[in-house]
Amino acid sequence: QVQLVESGGGLVQPGGSLRLSCTASRIIFSIYAMGWYRQAPGKQRELVAIMSTSSVTNYADSVKGRFTISRDNAKNTVYLQMNSLKPEDTAVYYCNAHLTGSTKDYWGQGTQVTVSS
């Protein structure tokens, strides 16, 4: 059974930083595009950042310049460094692994990020 386990969420003040991690098991991590999504209360899940197998990245406009996605294929882990956090970044953040051209698509259980003073 494929598992994606997120960690690193929590409560942070506006302007602060957090680093999310997602470690995958039982997949060939290096061949999967890895992404971070988020879902705020009452809103649809939205893409935050994604990194292809060749390390090409794409970000939501709302996080460009503040968030950075990275991956360590040796550790089967993808990261999301979040800086200059705003209250509107408050959401449950989900890790996603997608094998391009296939139906193989996996999600983590989510980690809560709350930005509040």
N, C-alpha and C positions, 0 to 999 in steps of 0.2 A: 504494500500500500504506500503510495507516494505521500510524503508529508512535507509541508512547508510550515516552519515554526518561526513566528515573528517575536521580536523582543525589542525593548528600548523605549516603549511608550511611557507616558506619564503626564504629570502636571508641570507646566512651565509658565513663567511670566512672559508677557509680551516683550518681544525683542530678544528672547532667549533662544537657546539651541537644544536640539535633541538629535540623536543618531539612532535610527531604526536599523535592525538587522533581521534578515530572513535566511534561515538555513534549510536547505532542501535535502531530502533523503530519498533513496530509491529511484532517482532519475539520473540520466547522464546530463548533469547540470550544464555543461559547456555548450550543448546544442540547443538549449532553450533560451528564448528571449525572456528576460525577467522585467517585471514591472511592479510599480506601486500604485495602488488606487486608494481612494478614500471615500467615505460615505458619512455625511453629516446628518443629524436627525432631520427627517422630513424631506431629505434630498436624495437624488439618485447617486449611485456610485459613479465616480468620475476618475479618469486617468490623472495621475500626478506626474509620473515619470516612467520611462521605459528605456531599457538598454538592450540592443540586439546582441547576437552572438559575436558580432564583430565590433562591439562596443560603441555602436552608433546610438546616440541618445536623443530623446524627445521629451519635452517638458510641457506641462500645462502653462499657459501664459501667466496664470496667477502665481506661479512659483518660480518662474525663470529668474535667475540671478540670486535666488535665496536657497534653493534646494539643489543637491547634487546626488545623482545616483551613481553607484559604482558596484563592481562585482569582483569577487575573488574565486575563480573557478577551482583553485586548489582546495578551498574551504567550502565549496558548494554554497556560498553565501553572497547575498546581494544586500547592499546598504543604501540607506537614504539619509544623507546629512541635511538637516533642516536648520537653517539659520534665520535670524530676524523674524521669528515666528509672530504671527498675528492671531487675534481671537478667531478670525474667520478660517484659520487652519485647523480649528478644532473639529475632530472627526475620528472615526475608526479607520485605521490605515490597514490595508490588505496587501499582501504579497501575492504576485501571480507569476506562474511559469507557463509559457506557451510555446509549443513546438510549431514553428511556422509551416503552413501547408498541411497541417493535420488537425484533428479534433482533440488532440491531447492538450488539455488546459486545466491547470490546477491552482487552487487557492489556499491561502493560509486562513487561520481562524480569526485574524484581526488583532490589532493592538490599539488601545485608546490613546489619543493625543488630545490633551486639553490645554488650551492657551488662555490663561486668565490671571488677573491680578488679585 
